[in-house]
C-alpha cells in the first residue's frame, strides 16, 4: 500500500508538525500563520 503525506506527518515531533502546517497554510493562500500558533493548538490536552 502506498504511503501518503499523512502517514509521514503523524510520525513527526510536535515542533516539526507545527512547521509543516505553517508551510501548508502559506502554500494554500500565501497567508503567514506562525508555527507557534499550531504548536499551541497541537499541545492542548484531549479529554
Secondary structure, 3 states (H helix, E strand, C coil): CCCCHHHHHCCCCHHHHHHHHHHHHHHHHCCCCCHHHHHHHHCCCCC
